[in-house]
Amino acid sequence: MGPDCGVLRDACAGLLLCLRRPATIGSMRIGVDTGGTFTDFVIDDGEDVRVFKVPSTPSAPEAAIASGCSGLSGFELCHGTTVGTNAILEGKLGRTAFLSNFPDLPFLGRQTRPLLYELEPEVALPPVLGSDCFSVRGRLGPDGGEIEALDLGGLPDLSGYEAAAVCLLFSYANPEHEVAVGEALGSYGIPVSLSHLVSPEFREYERACATILNAGLSPVMSRYLGRLRDSVGFGRALVMSSAGGLVSLEVAEGKPLLTAVSGPAAGVVAVNALGKRLGMERLVGFDMGGTSTDVAVASGALPFTSIGEMAGIPVRLHRVDVHTIGCGGGSVAWLDAAGALRVGPQSAGADPGPALYGRGAPVTVTDANFVLGKLSGARFGVGVDARACEMAIRDLADRVGVSQIALAEAIVEIAEAQMGRAIRKVTSERGLDPSEFWLVSYGGAGGLHACAIAETLGMRGVIVPRTPGVFSAEGLLAAPEIAEESVTVLGRPFDLTEEFGKLMAFAKEVLGSFDRAHLSADMRYRGQSHEVNVGLELGESVGVVEERFRSMHESIYGVRHSDVAVEWVTLRVRLERWPANARRVSMARELGEATVGCCAVIAMGREVSAIIYDRDNLRIGSKLNGAAVVVQGDATTYVPVGWRGIVLGGGELELKLG
């Protein structure tokens, strides 16, 4: 069913003129990205910028933040958090009641079979127990019309539950029944998640899963944000959402699922901003931290998806499209039942950390790099114990029956193979040629592996940002505040201008003033099951937009249908407000001698001599040749033999295979 109006006229343009003023904020802004191993800080006081790391405190993440912000107060905190992500992955959600007129919905799933030949496939469990699912009498049709009146008399007793999730069929088309159920549950004093607010789009199974996860996260996130308020002296705080923008603490508490991909989304924002500064549109973000590696394509704009997986559960949530694997510097090397060497997804985290930290931990990727000499001259934020690292490597090497060097190289090779597959997942498996892309390497461990991975994939080269170890935290300071709204219009007549007007009004209630509005629509050919998101320009005719969809569909899938009708599925609005004092993070440097020594590095089974460079003293235009180890306070970069590098105007390090 198409829109009633033929043209996006100036009536919609009038909606974009309201209150275009920047937000007023304090002079000091702090970006804090909490990772599994380290918590990263970028402090911008309006004159100088400081970056540093402190060990994470997984049991109480706010403690590490309070430590890094000690002595400061009244600042604006921009926070990337893993609290929601970890709660979902570890199954540590609040006890949640699920209410629906189709209570079996979380258990039906889809007919997709990712492992066709697996005799006993491991299927992700629903995010709620069957005993916690309750039926609601009343029914709406796909167009929002009432089929059966709502009966509130049969609602269950929710005493003992920490949260409730309400997902009534087709409530995205008409929320009246769902609103009434939510009001009736208000007497229990627990957070109630309504699906038309959490995920107001069609596909009932994924919408139900999103609503349940949001409800289960509500008590977890509420407790965490409460502790954060009490322990950190900020004047104002914002949280990075999965959609690549900042939201208030109140929004994060009400819709905590928004934070599920918080930190990785900040990294992609930083990659996109870097690409604009350098005039590069073909970039792949490669964020290797201590626990995981996140990869994403940034081709001039943030990549988005509306359906993703969390702990194996499909979820309907508009978010930055980031692919994550359990492979990082702290990933543990272990032997499976057949005696084969594996790396990850288990991580040593911040405590006990790699064996190098001297706390009796198993061998990790970091330990392997240390034994191979790639961390020579590295500036660790914690004490290191070389003897403990070597003993752990030796013990595992003896079990495998190889030398310590051979084991270390095997660990690195396995880790790089896993990360290379992740990059192929977002490039070649989607019809994109890796050879056309630059690899933007960040995270504390990314620079040790970026060149080898880029060479294997035939990529154009590697860009290492000025502050790679805290790059995601830098992205927090480069991100706008946002508000997003969407509505499914599939199967019903609608007026395009009227619908966008409603979405703009809802978004403005959350954000207030704004600087930029993005309008788009999810579209598909009639009969298809998945959509393509198409941006809309004011004043364009519907025919022009549908033609753009056909061109985008052809570029993605190689197929164009001129004789098949186009369906408008979901309309989206995104409002953005940029901070008045947002600026590119640049580091003041006291230049001195860049070459600080030499070291021996094991590469391809042989020892090579590598020059150690102090990155803080590398001037713009400085050139270097591999083998080289580039050290700085937040990360270490290894440049293999045959690679060459140059320092760009913004302090970025450009590396190419020579």
Secondary structure, 3 states (H helix, E strand, C coil): CCECCCECCHHHHHHHCCCCCCECCCCCEEEEEECCCEEEEEEECCCCEEEEEEECCCCCHHHHHHHHCCCCCCEEEEEECCHHHHHHHCCCCCCEEEEECCCCHHHHCCCCCCCCCCCCCCCCCCCCCHHHEEECEEEECCCCCEEEEEEHHHCCCCCCCCEEEECCCCCCCCCHHHHHHHHHHHHHCCCEEEHHHHCCCCCHHHHHHHHHHHHHHHHHHHHHHHHHHHHCCEEEEEEECCCCCEEEHHHHHHCHHHHCCHHHHHHHHHHHHHHHHHCCCCEEEEEECCCCEEEEEECCCCCEEEEEEECCEEEEEEEECCEEECCCCCEEEEECCCCCEEEEEEECCCCCCCHHHCCCCCCEHHHHHHHCCCCCCCCCCCCCCHHHHHHHHHHHHHHHCCCHHHHHHHHHHHHHHHHHHHHHHHCHHHCCCHHHCEEEEECCCHHHCHHHHHHHHCCCEEEECCCHHHHHHHHHHHCCEEEEEEEECCCCCECHHHHHHHHHHHHHHHHCCCCEEEEEEEEEECCCCCCEEEEECCCCEHHHHHHHHHHHHHHHHCCCCCCCCEEEEEEEEEEEECECCCCCCCCCCCCCCCEEEEEEEEECCEEEEEEEEEHHHCCCCCEEECCEEEECCCCEEEECCCEEEEECCCCCEEEEEC
